Amino acid sequence: MTARRSNPLFLLAGLLLCTPIAVNAQQKGMNLITEDGLRVHLNFIAADETQGRDTPSPGVTIVARYLATMAEHYGLKPIMPGGSFFQNIPLEATAVSESKSRLRVFSPTGETVYYCPQGFLGRSAGVWAGDVVFVGYGLSAPEKGWDDYGQLDLTGKVVIMMEGQLPEGNALRADRAILATRTSMPRTKGAALVLTVISPERERDMLSRGAGFQNTPRPAMLSTYPTQNQARVSATPAQPRPQQPTTANPQQPATNLQQAAARLGPPPGTAEIRHEVAANILGIGQSELDAMFASIADGKRVPGKVLNKRVELSVVSEKHSDSSPNVIAVMEGSDPILKNEYVVISSHHDHLGMRNGKPMDGADDNGSGTVAMLEIAKALAVERPKRSIILAWFTGEEKGLWGSHYFVNNCPVPLEKISANLNLDMISRNDPDSLFLIASNNLSTELDGSINGMNEKYSKFKFDYVYNNRTHPDRFYYRSDHYPFIRVGIPAVWIFCGTTPDYHTPNDTIVRVDFKKMEKATRLTYLVAYDIGNRPALLKLDANPEVTTRGKHNTAVETIR
């Protein structure tokens, strides 16, 4: 029997009839993604009143409620058990007990007691005591003509150093290794405790507000997961692995790093102190303390000295249970079979909370990705792709990708059914025609192909892959919510505009947002999700021979760490 041959004219007519439907559906969706829509949402998300959306905080919880309400308004459905839009992450918060923590200063003339948070703030619980040594700025660079330690004996001592900034153009200011000696030298020299005198700017701010230190509880996840383990990839060529010990030689020599750690012992305790406390310990007045800070700002050393004082610091911590919500919503796919497969679009709705009484609005980081997803939700409602689209707003990204790690390890759908993750984190700044793509070609060439195909057709961005390099010093590969998806073998991309001088400062506000660029990046992401959602099969895992199936077994694969 011969095969039946199709009429080419009939096939062409069918394509002409079908293609405009898909294109028109995409065009209708794209037209719903607008600068005005993005601006309306960002005016709420990145407002001062949400107080920087720290994790956990009332601000981030209010924003989560807003996202869930808008998702439901746009027609998305809850996917969590019990019909909830919220996936609550269990946390344990630790704060300093203000009633039980004390800093005591002993001198030949008597004892002075200071209280938390008015006079000091130490984060780690413990008791430290010792005679006092002052080390100025605390910098060690004798080869550069700057050494604040010299022959000072720090063994078991309480070290006082000054917060500050060397002047612009000072070679030491730009040398990270030298600046790191402010932390490493006290430990190397056996100090028991390091007290840092806060800068004049911070002191003036506290005085103006009549406030002390922010004794904000420090949260931590109750559970840890294998996806959180990172391998620090060296930029130098890989060295052969040492052979395993034999029965004749069961002990391998310790590495230099292990030997150094053993010599150093535990790190010293740390705390910050106000100027009144510092002046008392140093036996000077406020004007002299101001002059010392001015010297550092001019690039001049402040001599160290041994003081006839003794300090005892007692920090007591208190713990309580807490939580913070991911917001998880789904737009069900239009195909009765493929709707059981998924594309996940993600962003993080948290930021850094309050800093010195100022809200960290985080308009670009990551109000931009957060509100982009709301516009994408609106667009998807016009014409659903065949696969279901999960919109996941993650909490705790700024703490260490908490929300996304929790999601992939407690996923409401099977991991092997997720085709890809499109992660939006900072999409509204810098060159209006350029974006960075991170990890788009690491597991699937089809993911990178879809992004470039949709971009060539509609958006015309210039893509930069420089941060896809895991050895890049900024390590962006590890620093957003795409990473946990990669660890479980799901193709993922971080769509990113790059950092600015406003990154992680109070200046990351809505007035600096490029809404036209954000609209274009949002439309591109919608088109890529639509394209992947309509493909005949899940994206192929064809870029890494060690990753051939999706699932938690991939956490052991070193080539994606």
N, C-alpha and C positions, 0 to 999 in steps of 0.2 A: 504494500500500500504506500502510495506516495503522500508526502505531507502536503497539507492544504496551504497554498500561498496567499498571503494577505494582499489586498489591493492597496498599493502605495498611496493612492489618492484618498482612500478611506482613512488610512492612518494619519495622513497629514491633516485631514479635516478634524479628526478627533483631537489632535494636538492643538489645533487652533481654537477648538471649543473649550478644552480643559485648561490650557495654560493661563488664559486671562482670569479664570476663577481664582487660581492660587495667587497670581500676582496681585489681583485686585484685593483679595483678602489681606495680603501682606501690606498693601498700600493703605488700606483702611486702618489697619492696626498701627502702622507707622504714623499716620496722620493724627492719631489720638495721643501720641507721645509728643508733648509740646514743652517749650521753655516755660510757659505760664503754669502748666500743671506741675512741673518740677519745682518751680519757685514757691507755689502755694504750700506744697508739702515741706519743703526745706525751711520755710519761714517758721514752721512749728518745730520740726525735728531739731534744728540747730539754733533755737532761740535760747537766750540767756536763762530763761525760766526752767529749761530742762536740766540746767546746772551740770552740763558736761557729760551726762549719761554714763556715770561711772558704774562699774559692776562690783557688787550690787548697789543699787540706790533707788530712791523714789523716782528720779528722773528717767532712768533706763526702763523702769517698770511702766511709767506713764507712756513713754514712746512705744513700748511693746503693745500696750493696749490700743494706742492709735493705729499701729500697723495692722493688728488683728481686725480692728473695726473697719478699716479701709479695705483690707483684703476681702472681708465678707461682703462689703458694699459692692465690690467689683465682681462678685460672683464666685470667688474661690471658696473651697470647702476645707473644713478642718480634717486633719489626717491622724492626729494623735488619739490614743484610746480615750473613750468617753466623749468624743466629739469636741475636743479642745483644740484651739490654735496654739496652745502654749506647751512647750517642752521645758519643764523646769529643771535646772541643773542644781543638784544639792551642793551646798558650800558650807565651809566652816570658817567663821570670821574670828580673827584674833585682834584684840585691842589692848592697849596699855591701861592697867588699872590706875586711875588718877588718884584714888584714895590710898593706895598702898605703895606707890612708887615714889622714891625720894633720891635726891642728890645732896650729899653732905660734903661741905668743905671745911676741913680742919686746919687751923693755923695756930701759931703760938698764943694768939690772943683769944681763941675760942672757936666755936662751931657755928656755921650758918647752914640752914636747911632750905633747899629749893624744891618746888613742887611741879609736877607735870599737869597740864601742858604749858603753864605760864612761863616757867624758867627753862625747861629742857624737854626733849623727847627722845627716848631710846626705844627701838622697836623690838629687839630680842630680849626675852626674859633672862634674868640672871643677876648675880651680884658680883661687882668688880671693885677692887680697892687698890690704891698704890700711891706712892709719892708722885709729884707732878713734874713733868718736863715739857717745856714749851719749845716748839720746833718751827715757829713762824708759819710760812706757807706750806711747809712739809714736803718740799721738792728735793730730789736727790739727782743732781747732774754735775758732779765735780769736774768732769771733762769739759763741761760747758761753762765753768766758772760759777756754778750755783749749787751749794750743798747746805741744806738746812739741818743736817744731822751731825756731820763731822764725827767727833769722838764721844758724842752724848750716849750715855748708857740708858737704853730703854727697857731693859729686862725687868718685867713685872711692874712697869711704870704706867701712870696715866698720862697720855700724850695729849697736849692741846695744840691744835693747828687751826689756821684761819681759812675760811671760805673766801674765794675771790677769783679774779680773772686778771691774768697778765695783759699788758696793752696789746692792741692790734700791731701786727708786724713783729712781735717778739718771737724769735725762733723756737723758744721753749713752749710757747702757747700752742703751736701747731704740731708738736711732737707727742703723739699719743703715748708712746712708750715711756717718755720722761714723765708726763702727767700721771701715768699709772703708778709711779713710785710713791705718790701721796697715799695710796692705799697699800702698796706692797711693802714699803720700807718699815712701817711700824710693826707689821707682822713678822718680817724677816728678823727684826731686832728684838723680838720677844715682848712687845708692849702688851699690857693687860687690857687697856681701854683707850679708845681714841675719842676725844671730845672736839667737835668742830664748831668754831664760833661762826654763826651765820653772818652773811654779808650785810653791809649797811643798808642796802636796798630792802632786804627782807625785814631787817629790824625796824626801819622806818614804816614799812607797811603794817607791821603788827602794832606798832605804837599808834598809828593813825586810826586803826580799827579797834583799839583796846582789846586785842585778841592775843592769844598764845599760839602755840603750834596746833596744827590740825591733827588731832588724835583720831584719825579715820581708821576704822577697823580694817585689818588686812585679810582679805578673803583668800581661800584656797579651795580647790576642788577636793571633794571627799574621796574620789576615785582617780587613779591614774591608769593610762592605757598604753599599749605597745606603740600606737601611732605617735605618741608624744616623744619617743626616743629618736634623737637626731644624731647623725654621724657628722662630725666636723670634717669636711672634705679638704684635704690639703691642696694648695696650689702647686706644690712640688710633685715631680713624678713619683708614682707609687713605688714603694720599696718592697722587695720580696718578704713575704711573711716568714717569721721565725719558725723553725721546725718545732713540733710538739716535743715536750720533754720525754726522754726515754727512761726506762726503769733504771738504767745505769746512771742517769743524770736527772733525777726528778725535779730538781730545783733550778728554775731559770733565774738569771740575775735580774734584779729590779731595774726598771728603766730610770733614767735621770729624773723624769717627772715624778715617779713614785718616791725616789730617794729624797727629792726636794720637798715633797709634801710631808714626808715623815719628819724631816728636819724642822720644818716650819711649825708643826703642831697646829692647834686650833686657832682660828682668826681671833683678833681681839674684839671685845665688845665695842659698840659704837653708839654715839648719841650726839645730838645737836644742842647747842646752848645759846641762850640770849646774851646780849651785851652786858647786862648787869651782872650775870653770873661770871662771864669771862673777866670783867674788870676786877671783880673780887678775887678770883683765883690768881690773876696776874699781878694784883696789887697796884693797879693803875687807875686813872680816871677815864671818862668817856672820850675826852679830847685826845688823849694819848692813843687810845684804841683806834679812833678815827684816823689819826696820823699814820698808824701802822697799816691800816687798810689802804690808805692813799699811797703809801710806799709801794705796796704790791701792785696796785693799779698803774704805777709809774715804771714797773719793772725792776724795783729795788728790793733787795733782801731785807727781811726783818730778823735780826739775830735771835737765835734760840738761847735758852738758859734753863738751869735747874732751879726750881722754886722750893721754898721752905713751906710747902703746903702738902696736904694729903686729901685725896678725894675718894669718897665711897659712893658708888651708884648702885641702886637697887631698883630693878624693873620687874614688875609683876604683871603678867598678862592674864586676860580673861577671854574665854571662848564662848561662842554661841552659834547655833545652827542658822543658816540663811539659805537663800536660793536666788537665782536670776533666770529670766525666761528667754529661751529661743522662741521665735514665732515661726510656725511651720504651717503652710497652706498649700493647697493643691488645686490646679485647674485640670479637671479630668479630661483625658484624651478622647478624641471623637471616634476612634476605631475600637470595636468591642474586644479585640485581642490585644492590640498594641497599647491600649490604655493601661495595661498592667506593667508597662515599662515606663521609664522616667528620664527626664532631663531635670537636673537641679540647678536653679539659679540662686546665687547666694550673695550676701553682703553682711557686714557687721554693723549693728545699730548702736553699739556702745562707743564711748570715748574715754577721756581721762579725768572726768569729774571737775572738781574745783582745785585751783592751784593758787595759793596765797590769796584767797578770797575772790579770785576771778574765775568765771566759768570758762572752761575749755570747750567752746562751741563745736569744734570739729565739723565744720561745714563741708570741707572736702573729704576729711578723714573722720567718719565715712558717711556723713550725711548725704553725700553725692550718690554713692552706691545704694544707700537705703531708699532714697526717694525714687531713684531710677527703677527699682523693682516695682514700686507702686504703679508707675506709668506702664511698665511692661505687663503688669496684671490687667490693667485696663485694656491694653492692646490685644492680649490673648483672648479676652472675652468676645472679641468680634468674630474670630475664626479660630477655633481650637485645632491645634495639630493633632495627629493621630495618637502620639504618646502623651502621657500626662506630664504636666510641668509642675514641679515642686518649687515653691518659693520659700527659701529658708533665710530668715534674718537671725543672725547669730549674735549672742551676747558674749562678753568676755574675750573678744579677740585681742584687745590691748593687754590682757593679763597673760596671754600665752595660747591663743586660739582655743579657749575653753569650749565655746559653743559648738564649733565645728568638730572638735575631737569627740565631744559627747554625742553629737548627732551620728557620726559614722559608726560609733561603737554601740549606739542604742537606736539604730535606724528603724523608723516605722515601716519601711519597705525593704525587701531583700536587696542587699548591695549588688548582687549579680544582675539585677534588673535596672540598674542606673546606667544609662548610656554615657553621660558626661556631666561635668560640673562647670558652670560658667560663673566665675567669681568677680564681683564688681567691688573694688576697694580703691577709692580716690580716682575719679574720672573727670574732674572739672577744672584742672589748672594746666599751666605751662602751654607749650605750642598747641594752638587750636587744631592743627592738622596732624598731630602725632600721638601715638600711644605705645606703651610698652606691652608686650605679650610675654608672660612668664609661664613656662611648662606646657605650652599649647602643643608642642610636638614631641613631648617626652614619652608618652605612652601610645599615642595614636596619630598617625599622619592625617587621618580623616578629620580629626578635630581642627588641626591647623589649616587643613584644606578648606573646611567649611567657613572658618573665620575669614580667610583670605578671599574665598570666592564671594561671600556676601559683601565684603569690604570693597572688592574690585567693582562690583555691580552697583553698590549704593553709596558707600561712605567715603571712600578714597583717602582713608588715613594712611600715613606712613607708619609702618610698624618697626619697632626696635626690639631686638631679642637679647640685648646685652645682659640683662639681669637674669636670663635663663641659666646662666653659668653658675653652678653651685659654689664655685670657688671665688665668686665676686665678693670683695670685702664687705659689701652691704648685706649680703646673704638674703636678698629679697625672696629667693626661691622658698625659704622656710617661713616667711613672715606674714602670710595671710591665709585665709580660710580655704584656699584651694589645696593646701598641703595635706591635710588629713585624707582627702579624697585620693590623692596620688598614692598615699601609703597603703590604701586598700585596693589599688589597681584600677581606679576609675579615672579615665582621662579627664583632665581638669586644666583650666587656664585662669590666670589672674590678669584681668584687663585693668591697666594701671596708667595713670598720667605722670607718675614720678613725683618726687618730693619737691618742696619749695622752702624758702627761709621761714615760712609760717608753720611748717610741719611741727606738730606737737607743741604749739605755742598758743596763747590766747588770741593771736592774730588770724587764726584759721576761721574766718567768719564769712557770712554769706555775701558780704559786699565784694569779696575777692573771687567769687565763683564765676566761671565762664559758662553761662547757661546754654549758649549755642553749642559749645563743645560737648557738654553733658547730654544735650538732646541727641546729638549725632552718635555718641557712644552708646546711649540707651537704645536707640533705634537699631544700631548694629547688633547689639546683644539680643534683642528681640528677634531679629531676622535669623541669627545663628541658631537660637533655640527652636524657632519654627522649622528651620531646615533639618536640624538633627532630629527633631520630633517627628518628622514625616519620612525619614529614611526607612528603607525596607527592613534593616537590621540594626542592632546596636553597633556603635562605632567599633571598628576592628582594633584590637590590641596588637599593633604591628610594628611598633617603634622600639620596643625593648624585649629582647628574646627571653628575658627572665620573668616577664609578666605576660601571661597568656590568658589568664582568667581573672575575673574580679572577685574580691573577697578578702577577709582578714588575714588569710595565709600570706599575703604579700607584705605584711609588716616585717617579715624576716629578709626581704630582698634588699641587699645593701645598695644596689645601683639606683634605687629611687629614694634613698635617704640622704 
